[in-house]
Amino acid sequence: MSDKTIKITQVRSTINCTKKQKATIKALGLGRPNYQVEKPDNACTRGQIRVVRHIVKVDEELS
């Protein structure tokens, strides 16, 4: 397993987003602009980020 994590920051509101995008934001643990979470860097997380890439900013970190 990789110890690499990524920091995800929500930079835009989910107003006018689809239900799928809103559900993905909630599943990532976000909900409002400027919320931040750290998640493991794996394929599942990368897939979620791809769905909402216009709403979030991603910073890669090494733990």
FIKOLZA-1660 file (N, C-alpha, C; in steps of 0.1 Angstrom, whole numbers, plus 5000, padded with zeros to 4 digits):
% residues 63
   i   px   py   pz ch aa at
   1 5008 4988 5000  A  M  N
   1 5000 5000 5000  A  M CA
   1 5009 5012 5000  A  M  C
   2 5004 5022 4993  A  S  N
   2 5011 5035 4993  A  S CA
   2 5007 5044 5004  A  S  C
   3 5016 5051 5010  A  D  N
   3 5013 5060 5021  A  D CA
   3 5009 5074 5016  A  D  C
   4 5008 5075 5003  A  K  N
   4 5005 5088 4997  A  K CA
   4 4991 5092 4999  A  K  C
   5 4989 5105 5003  A  T  N
   5 4975 5110 5004  A  T CA
   5 4974 5123 4996  A  T  C
   6 4962 5126 4993  A  I  N
   6 4959 5139 4986  A  I CA
   6 4949 5147 4994  A  I  C
   7 4951 5160 4993  A  K  N
   7 4943 5170 5000  A  K CA
   7 4933 5175 4990  A  K  C
   8 4920 5174 4993  A  I  N
   8 4910 5178 4983  A  I CA
   8 4903 5190 4990  A  I  C
   9 4902 5201 4982  A  T  N
   9 4895 5213 4987  A  T CA
   9 4884 5217 4978  A  T  C
  10 4872 5219 4983  A  Q  N
  10 4860 5223 4975  A  Q CA
  10 4862 5238 4973  A  Q  C
  11 4862 5242 4960  A  V  N
  11 4864 5256 4957  A  V CA
  11 4851 5263 4951  A  V  C
  12 4841 5255 4947  A  R  N
  12 4829 5261 4942  A  R CA
  12 4817 5254 4949  A  R  C
  13 4806 5261 4948  A  S  N
  13 4793 5256 4954  A  S CA
  13 4787 5245 4944  A  S  C
  14 4779 5237 4950  A  T  N
  14 4772 5226 4942  A  T CA
  14 4759 5230 4937  A  T  C
  15 4756 5243 4938  A  I  N
  15 4743 5248 4931  A  I CA
  15 4745 5246 4916  A  I  C
  16 4734 5242 4910  A  N  N
  16 4733 5239 4896  A  N CA
  16 4742 5227 4892  A  N  C
  17 4745 5218 4901  A  C  N
  17 4752 5206 4898  A  C CA
  17 4742 5194 4897  A  C  C
  18 4746 5184 4891  A  T  N
  18 4737 5172 4890  A  T CA
  18 4737 5165 4903  A  T  C
  19 4727 5156 4904  A  K  N
  19 4725 5148 4917  A  K CA
  19 4738 5139 4919  A  K  C
  20 4743 5134 4908  A  K  N
  20 4755 5125 4909  A  K CA
  20 4767 5133 4914  A  K  C
  21 4769 5145 4910  A  Q  N
  21 4780 5154 4915  A  Q CA
  21 4778 5158 4929  A  Q  C
  22 4766 5161 4933  A  K  N
  22 4763 5164 4947  A  K CA
  22 4765 5152 4956  A  K  C
  23 4762 5140 4952  A  A  N
  23 4764 5128 4959  A  A CA
  23 4779 5125 4961  A  A  C
  24 4786 5128 4950  A  T  N
  24 4801 5125 4951  A  T CA
  24 4808 5135 4960  A  T  C
  25 4803 5148 4960  A  I  N
  25 4809 5157 4970  A  I CA
  25 4806 5153 4984  A  I  C
  26 4794 5148 4987  A  K  N
  26 4791 5143 5000  A  K CA
  26 4799 5131 5004  A  K  C
  27 4801 5122 4994  A  A  N
  27 4808 5110 4997  A  A CA
  27 4823 5113 4999  A  A  C
  28 4828 5123 4994  A  L  N
  28 4842 5128 4996  A  L CA
  28 4844 5134 5010  A  L  C
  29 4832 5138 5016  A  G  N
  29 4833 5144 5029  A  G CA
  29 4833 5159 5029  A  G  C
  30 4830 5164 5017  A  L  N
  30 4829 5179 5015  A  L CA
  30 4814 5183 5016  A  L  C
  31 4812 5196 5014  A  G  N
  31 4798 5200 5015  A  G CA
  31 4796 5215 5012  A  G  C
  32 4807 5223 5015  A  R  N
  32 4806 5237 5014  A  R CA
  32 4820 5242 5008  A  R  C
  33 4820 5253 5001  A  P  N
  33 4832 5258 4996  A  P CA
  33 4842 5260 5007  A  P  C
  34 4855 5258 5004  A  N  N
  34 4866 5259 5013  A  N CA
  34 4867 5248 5024  A  N  C
  35 4859 5238 5023  A  Y  N
  35 4861 5226 5031  A  Y CA
  35 4873 5218 5026  A  Y  C
  36 4880 5212 5034  A  Q  N
  36 4892 5203 5030  A  Q CA
  36 4891 5190 5037  A  Q  C
  37 4896 5180 5029  A  V  N
  37 4897 5166 5035  A  V CA
  37 4910 5160 5029  A  V  C
  38 4915 5150 5036  A  E  N
  38 4927 5143 5031  A  E CA
  38 4922 5128 5029  A  E  C
  39 4925 5123 5017  A  K  N
  39 4920 5110 5013  A  K CA
  39 4932 5102 5008  A  K  C
  40 4932 5089 5009  A  P  N
  40 4943 5081 5003  A  P CA
  40 4943 5082 4988  A  P  C
  41 4955 5082 4982  A  D  N
  41 4956 5083 4968  A  D CA
  41 4954 5070 4961  A  D  C
  42 4942 5066 4957  A  N  N
  42 4939 5053 4951  A  N CA
  42 4930 5056 4939  A  N  C
  43 4927 5045 4932  A  A  N
  43 4918 5046 4920  A  A CA
  43 4904 5051 4923  A  A  C
  44 4899 5046 4935  A  C  N
  44 4885 5050 4938  A  C CA
  44 4884 5065 4941  A  C  C
  45 4894 5070 4948  A  T  N
  45 4894 5085 4951  A  T CA
  45 4896 5093 4938  A  T  C
  46 4905 5088 4930  A  R  N
  46 4908 5095 4917  A  R CA
  46 4895 5095 4908  A  R  C
  47 4887 5085 4908  A  G  N
  47 4875 5084 4901  A  G CA
  47 4865 5094 4906  A  G  C
  48 4864 5095 4919  A  Q  N
  48 4854 5105 4925  A  Q CA
  48 4859 5119 4921  A  Q  C
  49 4872 5122 4922  A  I  N
  49 4877 5135 4918  A  I CA
  49 4874 5139 4904  A  I  C
  50 4875 5129 4895  A  R  N
  50 4873 5131 4881  A  R CA
  50 4858 5135 4878  A  R  C
  51 4849 5130 4886  A  V  N
  51 4835 5134 4884  A  V CA
  51 4832 5149 4888  A  V  C
  52 4839 5154 4898  A  V  N
  52 4837 5168 4903  A  V CA
  52 4850 5176 4901  A  V  C
  53 4857 5174 4891  A  R  N
  53 4870 5181 4889  A  R CA
  53 4868 5196 4887  A  R  C
  54 4857 5201 4883  A  H  N
  54 4854 5215 4881  A  H CA
  54 4850 5222 4894  A  H  C
  55 4848 5214 4905  A  I  N
  55 4843 5219 4918  A  I CA
  55 4854 5219 4928  A  I  C
  56 4864 5210 4927  A  V  N
  56 4874 5208 4937  A  V CA
  56 4888 5212 4932  A  V  C
  57 4897 5214 4941  A  K  N
  57 4912 5216 4938  A  K CA
  57 4919 5204 4946  A  K  C
  58 4929 5198 4939  A  V  N
  58 4936 5187 4945  A  V CA
  58 4951 5191 4947  A  V  C
  59 4956 5188 4959  A  D  N
  59 4970 5190 4962  A  D CA
  59 4975 5177 4966  A  D  C
  60 4986 5172 4959  A  E  N
  60 4992 5159 4962  A  E CA
  60 5002 5161 4973  A  E  C
  61 5002 5152 4983  A  E  N
  61 5012 5152 4994  A  E CA
  61 5018 5139 4996  A  E  C
  62 5029 5138 5002  A  L  N
  62 5035 5126 5007  A  L CA
  62 5034 5125 5022  A  L  C
  63 5029 5114 5027  A  S  N
  63 5027 5113 5042  A  S CA
  63 5039 5105 5047  A  S  C
% end
